[in-house]
Every structure is written in structure tokens, then in C-alpha cells.
Amino acid sequence: MKKAATASIMALAVVMGLAACNRGEPAPVAAKAEAWVGKDVVLYLPDPIMKARVEVAALSPYVNAATLAAEGAVRAAPAQPGASGMLLLMVKPGGRAKAWVVTGEPAPSSETVAAVVKAVEAVPAPAVREGPILVGVGFDAWGGGAPPAGASPPIPRDWYAHFAKDGGRLDDAFMARVWPD
């Protein structure tokens, strides 16, 4: 008798538990992925060279403004499959700046990449001296995706053609080949 009572109570608890879980309400919707999440900042040149060429007090606001410009362009674009990558910022003496976007697959649409580059290149560049600087801002867009293949930190795929067959270094001569004056 005691076993039958215990079994009845257990069955009732199971039925009530199932009823509480399924009240005809739809399943919760997954949270919408952030359009842009900034990650890390990478200096592509050694610290002593960076310090000799640009003031930290000028570089930091520039990187922040460029990141905000990229974020704005991504948020304005239609949602796409998640992407992870690096926004590269090269600045040369004379206030010249150029941007590249490197991602894993699938990449954002070419229209979105072009909008990011245009927005970032509109940000006034800091003063640099003696040669170019190169900075990267890591990001996840629309929840992130596969990281860029190749070098770490990543560089655009077409840059590999500018290395010598036996390798090479990311130095002033290399940067002049990827972005000639």
C-alpha cells in the first residue's frame, strides 16, 4: 500500500511538472546577436617603432573613432551570417590613412566591407612621423564566425603576394608594396 501511494504521488508530480513546462507558450526566442563587438587592439609593428612614430595620446582616440565608424557601418548594414576578423588601419605621414577588413568565411557582403572601409577612411588620421604605422582592431560581427585563415594576427590575402618567396617581414618596405605612394 505504501508503494502504491508513493507511486501515485510521483506520477502526480511528474504530470504537474510537465503541465507547468508546457502551457502552450512559444519557446523563448534566442537573443539577437550584436551587430559589432570590438575585441582586441593589435600593434603590427614593434612597440619602440610605434612610440617613435606616433603619440599614444593621438593614436588611441583615432583607433576608438575608427572603431566607432566601423561599428556604425556594420549596424547600418542588413544582418548577415556571423563573421570574425580584424580591421586594419595603416597611417602614413601627411595624414594619409587606409583601412582593410580581414575576416574568416563567410565574409560580410562586399557592400558592407566597402561601407566599413569608407566610414573608417573618413576618420581624420593622427600625425605620424618617419614612416607608416599599422594597427588592427579585432571584432565579431553578428555573433562572430570563423577566424581569418593564415597569419596571426591576420593580414589581407592579397598581401601574401608581396612577401619574397623565402618569406619576409612586415616592415616599411613591405607596407610600401601593399600601399604604394
Solvent accessible surface area in square Angstrom, and as a share of the most:
residue,aa,sasa,rsa
1,M,205,0.91
2,K,169,0.72
3,K,176,0.75
4,A,62,0.48
5,A,52,0.40
6,T,75,0.44
7,A,61,0.47
8,S,71,0.46
9,I,117,0.59
10,M,122,0.55
11,A,56,0.43
12,L,108,0.54
13,A,58,0.45
14,V,89,0.51
15,V,92,0.53
16,M,121,0.54
17,G,35,0.33
18,L,118,0.59
19,A,61,0.47
20,A,53,0.41
21,C,114,0.68
22,N,116,0.60
23,R,168,0.61
24,G,71,0.68
25,E,130,0.58
26,P,122,0.77
27,A,82,0.64
28,P,130,0.82
29,V,143,0.82
30,A,89,0.69
31,A,99,0.77
32,K,180,0.76
33,A,49,0.38
34,E,95,0.43
35,A,16,0.12
36,W,12,0.04
37,V,69,0.40
38,G,40,0.38
39,K,122,0.52
40,D,75,0.39
41,V,87,0.50
42,V,33,0.19
43,L,74,0.37
44,Y,28,0.11
45,L,10,0.05
46,P,79,0.49
47,D,68,0.35
48,P,100,0.63
49,I,65,0.33
50,M,6,0.02
51,K,120,0.51
52,A,47,0.36
53,R,24,0.09
54,V,4,0.02
55,E,98,0.44
56,V,99,0.57
57,A,89,0.69
58,A,39,0.30
59,L,18,0.09
60,S,53,0.34
61,P,75,0.47
62,Y,10,0.04
63,V,9,0.05
64,N,88,0.45
65,A,41,0.32
66,A,0,0.00
67,T,25,0.14
68,L,120,0.60
69,A,24,0.19
70,A,0,0.00
71,E,39,0.17
72,G,39,0.37
73,A,14,0.11
74,V,5,0.03
75,R,116,0.42
76,A,90,0.70
77,A,20,0.15
78,P,105,0.66
79,A,78,0.60
80,Q,35,0.15
81,P,91,0.57
82,G,18,0.18
83,A,1,0.01
84,S,11,0.07
85,G,9,0.09
86,M,12,0.05
87,L,1,0.00
88,L,0,0.00
89,L,1,0.00
90,M,0,0.00
91,V,1,0.00
92,K,10,0.04
93,P,48,0.30
94,G,77,0.74
95,G,44,0.42
96,R,97,0.35
97,A,25,0.19
98,K,67,0.28
99,A,3,0.03
100,W,35,0.12
101,V,31,0.18
102,V,12,0.07
103,T,15,0.09
104,G,3,0.03
105,E,105,0.47
106,P,70,0.44
107,A,55,0.43
108,P,13,0.08
109,S,43,0.27
110,S,85,0.55
111,E,126,0.57
112,T,5,0.03
113,V,41,0.23
114,A,61,0.47
115,A,43,0.33
116,V,7,0.04
117,V,34,0.19
118,K,156,0.66
119,A,31,0.24
120,V,1,0.01
121,E,68,0.30
122,A,80,0.62
123,V,20,0.12
124,P,117,0.74
125,A,25,0.19
126,P,12,0.08
127,A,82,0.64
128,V,11,0.06
129,R,95,0.35
130,E,135,0.61
131,G,8,0.08
132,P,15,0.09
133,I,0,0.00
134,L,0,0.00
135,V,2,0.01
136,G,0,0.00
137,V,5,0.03
138,G,3,0.03
139,F,6,0.02
140,D,32,0.17
141,A,1,0.00
142,W,24,0.09
143,G,55,0.53
144,G,18,0.17
145,G,38,0.37
146,A,51,0.39
147,P,101,0.63
148,P,26,0.17
149,A,73,0.57
150,G,64,0.62
151,A,42,0.32
152,S,109,0.70
153,P,52,0.32
154,P,15,0.10
155,I,7,0.04
156,P,12,0.08
157,R,146,0.53
158,D,97,0.50
159,W,4,0.01
160,Y,88,0.34
161,A,91,0.71
162,H,63,0.28
163,F,49,0.20
164,A,61,0.47
165,K,211,0.90
166,D,138,0.71
167,G,36,0.34
168,G,54,0.52
169,R,176,0.64
170,L,41,0.20
171,D,46,0.24
172,D,56,0.29
173,A,57,0.44
174,F,0,0.00
175,M,0,0.00
176,A,52,0.40
177,R,109,0.40
178,V,19,0.11
179,W,42,0.15
180,P,91,0.57
181,D,142,0.74
